[in-house]
């Protein structure tokens, strides 16, 4: 991938704000926003450089601010930004560990044009920091992982922002009765609600959601174990426009009585997630899924009632309109290759297939699906993490799935460089690759993928043969990479990892925990080839 001229120019300006006279006067607000994001992503908001940033970039015409995992973003910086008089439409502060209530109050006071507010995983943010948020135009509020926000503060916020349509409160663990108040306040305006991990939610909250939020299309209740059959019954009866429903790890659904309530889900549901539900009644599971005639996505990972027979019945009824199927993570050996034959037979429109942790599955009955060029070309995501997965199946998928964007074969010993070369030659849209513990993979395969695919998320943990060559190739060819997992890659040096972080356009999330490096390890650049290599190994 070649860096665009626009990116080169913006990065050159970002690095030289202290040398270019009055450059801010010639920059439109969108370019100021991009430069500011680049500076935060590359940790350049230092005390020495900040005066130049505030002088050239902080201005009244800023509309979008996005700070992601930058510990240089502080309350003082947010105060200085607020003094520019900017009227923001979109504000994101995500996991910036030095931001507290004061900083959020500085940047949100009098922001009456705000349409999107995302304050995620801010460990010092409490309800006090939300007191001045007020905008009739606010439509999306995301407070995921802000565990110190309580119901009182959130209740006050939604009364001052009554037009919120999309609300994410997952992992806000201190919320209790506030969910009921939110439902009453936002009423039919609310369309999407995610309260996954808010364990205090009970039937009373679901009753209020059902009574007041009749326009709800998305409801995520992941891990809300206090709800019972009564609350579920109220929701499915009151929210008749639901399209995306997630009851994963709601252990109440393990009982037949509670699961029967799902038989009344509205026909409008297109996505259903039941991950980890230990229901044992296969017939009841089949009846629930068969009723949903518009179902496009079903996630049944770890559902105990799922076996070869129930899978075939489900796919016979719903397979023709399914776009995404997740049946991985089985805790039994109930799904075999005979059951997967139903995927090949009935799932004619499939775009995503997730098969992981199925101990007796080789995938051989999926071969006809991958050998059908038209059907294989529809696939965009494949997760094939079953330890006995057949190599011929993987090769067929790599050859025919030409529109593949995500591909994971983590833990498979049969994965080698030949498979990666085949992927690189046939899948030019691939942006996610999962190769965890694929021990035959070397630099050759990874470098080929990096040269030919626009990789953004890469999992290479446990690939012990990889060296800095792979990292430097990723750094030079995949400039938009966002996530890289390298745990256990002992031959990859911190120097190469830092080089990649500097080269990429946005902040890169990297995990790189390794044993102690060789004491005499020395990296050097080959002036003939331009590649970095272990200089200490040249004469050994």
Number of C-alpha atoms within 10 A of each C-alpha: 14 8 14 8 9 10 14 12 10 17 16 12 16 22 15 14 20 18 10 13 10 13 15 21 10 10 14 12 18 13 16 25 20 17 21 21 21 23 21 21 23 17 16 18 21 13 10 10 14 15 14 20 21 17 15 20 25 22 20 15 17 22 18 20 18 17 21 18 20 22 15 19 21 18 19 14 19 18 16 16 20 24 15 16 16 18 20 23 18 18 19 16 21 20 19 21 18 16 24 18 17 18 21 25 20 21 24 23 15 18 21 17 16 24 19 20 20 17 21 24 21 23 17 17 23 19 18 18 19 20 18 18 22 22 22 16 17 25 19 19 20 19 22 23 21 24 22 17 23 19 20 15 17 22 19 20 19 22 16 16 20 20 21 23 19 19 20 20 25 24 20 23 21 16 23 18 17 19 25 20 21 25 25 15 21 20 23 17 19 26 20 21 22 21 23 25 21 24 21 16 24 21 18 16 22 23 20 21 29 24 18 21 27 21 19 26 20 21 21 22 22 24 22 22 20 15 23 21 18 16 21 26 22 19 27 20 16 23 22 20 19 24 22 19 22 21 23 25 23 22 20 22 24 19 16 15 13 19 21 18 21 22 18 16 25 19 15 16 22 21 21 21 20 21 24 22 23 20 21 15 16 16 14 18 23 20 17 17 20 19 19 21 16 16 24 22 22 22 20 24 24 23 26 21 23 26 18 18 16 20 23 22 17 21 22 16 18 22 26 17 19 24 21 22 22 19 23 23 21 22 16 16 13 16 22 17 16 15 18 21 20 21 22 19 17 19 21 18 18 26 22 20 20 19 23 23 21 25 19 16 23 20 23 17 20 20 18 16 22 23 16 13 15 15 19 25 19 19 24 21 21 22 19 25 24 22 19 16 24 17 18 15 21 22 18 20 27 24 21 23 25 22 18 26 21 20 23 21 24 23 20 22 16 19 22 18 19 13 21 23 18 18 27 23 16 20 25 17 17 25 21 21 23 21 26 22 21 22 20 16 25 19 18 16 21 24 22 20 29 25 16 20 23 22 25 19 19 23 21 25 24 22 23 20 15 25 20 22 21 21 26 21 20 28 22 17 23 26 21 21 25 18 16 20 20 23 21 19 21 20 19 22 19 12 11 19 20 13 14 22 20 17 20 22 21 19 23 22 14 18 16 18 13 16 10 7 12 9 6 9 12 12 16 12 12 12 8 6 7 9 13 19 17 17 15 12 11 7 5 5
